[in-house]
Amino acid sequence: MLLPWSPPCKVLCRSCAVMGKLQSKLKHSTYKYSRPDGILEERIQTKACQEYSPAHVDTVSVVAALSSDLCVSGGKDKTAVAYDWKTGNVVRRFRGHEREITKIACVHRSSQFFSASRDRMVMMWDLHGPSQPRQQFSGHAMVVTGLAVSPDSSQLCTGSRDNTLLLWDVGTGQCAETASISRNLIMGQSGAAGSAYISHKAAYSDLLRGQ
């Protein structure tokens, strides 16, 4: 007795790491089908896809989109890297922080971005500018854990584990306003810290609106 023939079933499994130490990208294709004699047969095809050049020499902490083609990453190697994710090439590296980069915030429709670090500093960079930061913002007593840029990019709001939010004038690099938070800022966390994240985002919005 012959069993009915079943069409091939294709399952895709991809494993990749674009930033950091692991650079290879593999594509696995698994085909399963029933033979006329009832035996289930499986075939696996593996082929290498594009291999990306290294962006960092240590763990990557954060990645943000600068444009449709470019992203900016920061990590434990204290470096911010502009990366073309389509070609797999490093466009430019930015060095200035003394400790791990914790946050990246990109300015909308611009070549500029901000980086925050465990060295308590925030720096402003320009992809097409000099190798030194365009502006530096120093005022937090502990690691900077949050960044938010106003829609017109004239103001920057930073949050830290020192329980403060600071509103900065981007043009002058001066702190214009300070707000205190009753608990440590842990930006981007879920679960138990979810309610704290929402309240902190609201505080960011209030500062940026001048309320």
LINBELBEL-V273008 format. One record per helix or strand of 3 or more residues. SS is the DSSP state (~ for helix, > for strand). FROM is the first residue (numbers start at 1). TO is the last residue. If there is no record, write none. Layout:
SS:FROM:TO, SS:FROM:TO
This chain:
>:9:16, >:25:34, >:40:48, >:60:65, >:70:75, >:79:84, >:89:95, >:101:106, >:112:117, >:121:126, >:135:138, >:144:149, >:155:160, >:164:169, >:175:180, ~:191:209
